[in-house]
Amino acid sequence: MLAQLALENTTYRFDKPFTYSVPQALETAVRPGVRVTVPFGAGNRTRVAMVLSTSYESGAGQKLKAIASVLDKEPLLDDEMLALIPWMKSRCFCTLYDAVKVMIPAGIGYKLVNRYRMNAAFKNYDREAFTDTAWQIIVALTAAKNGLTGAELTERLGIEEKSSDLLSLLENGTQLYAKTRRPAMRRMPLRAWSVPCRIFPAS
């Protein structure tokens, strides 16, 4: 089973529906209109995505990443709302997920937070084997019993989560790993959403 997804935090230029495989254990839960979490990019960073459609294809021969988890028990968007998403992208200056955010109820958004920890199997404390920044990350995480979030790494070391040194360490799972958590949802007052939009006359 395959799913077409709209991913959060994509740039407008590279935005498109992304195809992911659906693990057999999640096939009954993955439906159009629910949100899921997926690995994305070279570092397999966790992203939230909206399921746009599904198909019962095998995906054999394709190197597809798999959906990691399902966030919603019931679809947040119905078929009519899902049909509006590509229309909004084509008519408005927004990404697919920007269009999704306009339509989902306020107060149920998730913010994913990565917490980085040293892998217990890590034994290579050879200073010469790492760059200065990578070594600072290793020292900081080794000293932090509960690990550090991306924001804490930025505050302490002045590095961003997209740092090439951090991503390099992540790609080698024997060195450190990232665990993603979701803060508890909060009730929020109803509010209107808007996206910058450029409407063009029909030709």
Salt bridges, closest charged atoms under 4 A:
ASP15 OD2 - LYS89 NZ 3.22
ASP72 OD1 - ARG35 NH2 2.72
GLU74 OE1 - ARG31 NH2 3.62
ASP98 OD1 - LYS101 NZ 3.82
ASP132 OD1 - ARG127 NH2 2.31
GLU152 OE1 - ARG115 NH1 3.97
GLU160 OE1 - LYS162 NZ 3.75
GLU161 OE1 - ARG45 NH2 3.54
